[in-house]
Amino acid sequence: MTIILYNPLSKNRKSKRATKKLVDYYKKHKLPFRVKSLLKIQDLEDYLTNTPPDIKIILLGGDGTINTFINNSMKIPLTYRIAIKPTGSGNDFLRSIKKQRPTHQYVMKLTHNNNIRYFINGSGMGIDGVIAHRVNQSRRKSRLNYFANTVKSLLTYKPTFLEATIDNASYRFKKAYLINVNNGAYVGGGMKLTPKAKLEENKLDVLIVHNINKLMLVLIFASVYLGIHTWFKRYVFTAKATHVQATMHSSQTAQCDGETFEGTQEIDVSLTDKKITFTDY
């Protein structure tokens, strides 16, 4: 038996097409299945707890759907594999899975404004939060839309002072554009922002862009898709850590897995001891 869990809001509601295609496949081959909208499951933890371990689960959606799934199931152990069929706009987490083939993935915790949000791909604060917020407000979500909003944000964003504590080591950056703390390599539909990040590694990849003029910033941005922006060490700081605290000296937008939180100046990011095994479908 297979349970197909889908998010009807994923990818501007176009995921219904992919869900129907998968359902038609199971019907055609007379395979036993059930299909359920995630929006109609009131208690996901109870639903999963009462699901027999020998049942296969396929999750349809993108990074936002996976993020919601994780946050609604944090209190229970997930000992079985969950297959992901991408129907989102970016699908960056799944892109890392296909490249790395990890045996498991760590769940991470973001604390902002005394609120806690769990995530599995990436988090940050600064210009990346502004970009994510603009994309989320757009009627159409696509890689082209993300690119356009990135360029717009690069030209208008004002850098600010950043203080960061990375595994007890203190750093200061006079004009910082962003701090990202990730476990996945990709963001924004294929940008290789933290190219050395490994999903099954118990280390977070930290990236800070700072003290750079707008022209050089645009040039470096163009190299993100190849993952070679980290070569510009004068402007791009990188590190690996298990715990990161960061404060920016003006109100910012933070994000994790593309979900945004406005009015944020401080974030605290750490690994949890929870592991999940997602695979590509």
Phi, psi and omega in degrees: 000138177240135174254123179259112178257125183229156177250108183294345180267353184293140179052057177055038177069008181278357181292342180301327179296314180293323178296315180297321180297318179291318178298317179298324178297314180294322178293316182299320182266009176054045178264137181291134181201163169226144179240136186217132175283133177298333181288344181259002177264108184289324181228094184295323180298316178294320180298315181287325178298325181266012175265123180303141184294343181272001179273135179275137179245129174245124180254120179260124179159187179247203183299321180294321178295316179297320179298315178297318179301315181295313183293334179268004180224022185292333186279352182240149176284138176248095187270350182254162179283145177237120181276138179248128172250116188289125172226016181269187181273320184257312180056039184288322179299316180293329177298319177293322179298316181294326181282320190262333183051056183287153177282337178200171176226142177274144172266138181244162184238130175248126174250127180214133179049041180064017175250150180243134175224133178266150181210170185228348181247297184199159178218167179180181179207142181116222186295329179292327175293321178297316179298312181300320180295317179295320178296317181296331180278349182285148179289326179243130180249122181202172177296323179294319179296320178296318179298314182297317180290331176293312180300316179299318181290323179300323185279339187247342185289139178255117181294160183215170181292136181231130172246132182224139172246114185243104185049053175074358174264133184261141180222149176227139181227121187294314181231090183260140178264327180194158165230128177242138177232106191233161168241345174258157184276333192248150171218166170059033176076032174126001176286123183272071189291317178239080191297338182264004181290139179234128185297327183265004180273138180273046175223143175266143176262123183254135178223129179230127176256128190206162171046055185222142177280165187297322181297312179295326179298316179295320180295318179293321178303322181296337182269356183296325182297335178264351180076018182259005178296337180289350176292335183275071190293341177294330184246342185240110179267135178227152177197164172244141186202171174251343182211131182226130171241137181216141178229131174248143191273029170203160182297131185232175170249123176262164179207153166216130184050032177089350177277131189250153181222106182281166177066038182246137175239341184224136175231151177229121185236133179210164175278148168258175179267008181272133176242143176229150176245102172259142175230160176277147181278000000 
